[in-house]
């Protein structure tokens, strides 16, 4: 995930999002997918550990 837009003359890594603060949490992200990156991305919502565990369980099936 990167903050830059798809057409910017920068590498996606130059504005990669640091997701350290969201470790162990489920997050909702808004952005535009392409080339293995989510461009213009931003975290728009997050949930705590209990709901994150429920989401993980549901998605692992």
Buried (B, 14 or more C-beta within 10 A) or exposed (E): BBBBEBEBEEEBEEBBBEEEEBEEBBBEBEBEEEEEBBBBBEBEEBBEEEEBEEEEEEEEE
